[in-house]
Amino acid sequence: MALDFLPAFIRKHYEVHEFRPSCAILKEDFPHEWGEILTVLTDFRFKKSWLTTGGGSKSQISGSIDSALYQLGWEEKEFQTKGVVDETSYDSPTHKIEGGGAGCPILVCGITPLPGNL
């Protein structure tokens, strides 16, 4: 894993899981977007009260991160996938993703604050 690509703050405060060489690809091929992602994660603060407040279709955690990305010009996109069996197409919608500039997509699966960092 390319933990060396991540600032010390993120390594200290988040449990990080990388899928294939995603950090290296983002850092090298999309440096502007990589910087924006690191800024959003560094500025993000997990509030304990967000765990005890119910209701709504989107958690306050997701909303906070989405809002920070939207302020940087990111937009929500949706995969449109389908399966084809014997020339018959079947839609198979999957995840929504946040997309930065220059066509850089990133699937945000989850952020896990380490114990004691709430």
C-alpha positions, -999 to 999 in steps of 0.1 A, spaced: 0 0 0 12 35 -8 8 49 27 38 71 20 16 91 -4 -7 101 25 0 129 49 8 119 85 -25 133 97 -45 110 75 -24 79 84 -28 88 121 -65 95 121 -80 71 96 -79 34 89 -69 33 52 -75 5 27 -62 8 -8 -77 -12 -37 -49 -20 -62 -26 10 -69 -54 36 -65 -33 61 -44 -5 60 -69 -29 65 -99 -47 94 -83 -15 110 -72 3 107 -105 -25 110 -131 -49 133 -112 -26 154 -89 -51 183 -86 -79 160 -76 -56 140 -53 -48 173 -35 -85 181 -31 -92 147 -16 -64 150 9 -76 185 18 -112 173 24 -100 144 45 -76 165 65 -102 192 72 -130 166 80 -139 163 116 -161 134 128 -186 145 154 -198 120 179 -233 136 179 -236 124 142 -238 89 155 -268 96 178 -289 118 154 -313 97 133 -334 104 103 -328 116 68 -317 98 36 -280 106 40 -259 106 71 -244 138 84 -210 122 78 -217 117 41 -233 151 38 -203 168 53 -178 151 29 -201 156 -1 -206 193 7 -168 198 9 -163 181 -25 -192 200 -41 -177 233 -30 -146 222 -50 -167 216 -81 -171 178 -78 -203 163 -90 -222 131 -82 -221 106 -111 -238 72 -115 -225 41 -132 -248 28 -158 -240 -9 -163 -259 -37 -179 -256 -74 -185 -263 -90 -218 -276 -126 -220 -284 -140 -255 -286 -105 -269 -311 -93 -242 -299 -64 -221 -305 -62 -184 -298 -29 -165 -277 -34 -135 -272 0 -117 -245 0 -91 -228 27 -71 -229 65 -73 -195 81 -74 -180 115 -68 -162 129 -98 -137 156 -98 -124 177 -127 -105 161 -157 -128 131 -156 -113 117 -123 -138 94 -107 -134 82 -71 -157 57 -54 -159 67 -17 -167 35 2 -162 46 38 -141 64 63 -133 49 96 -119 71 123 -95 52 145 -105 46 182 -100 77 203 -103 101 173 -140 110 177 
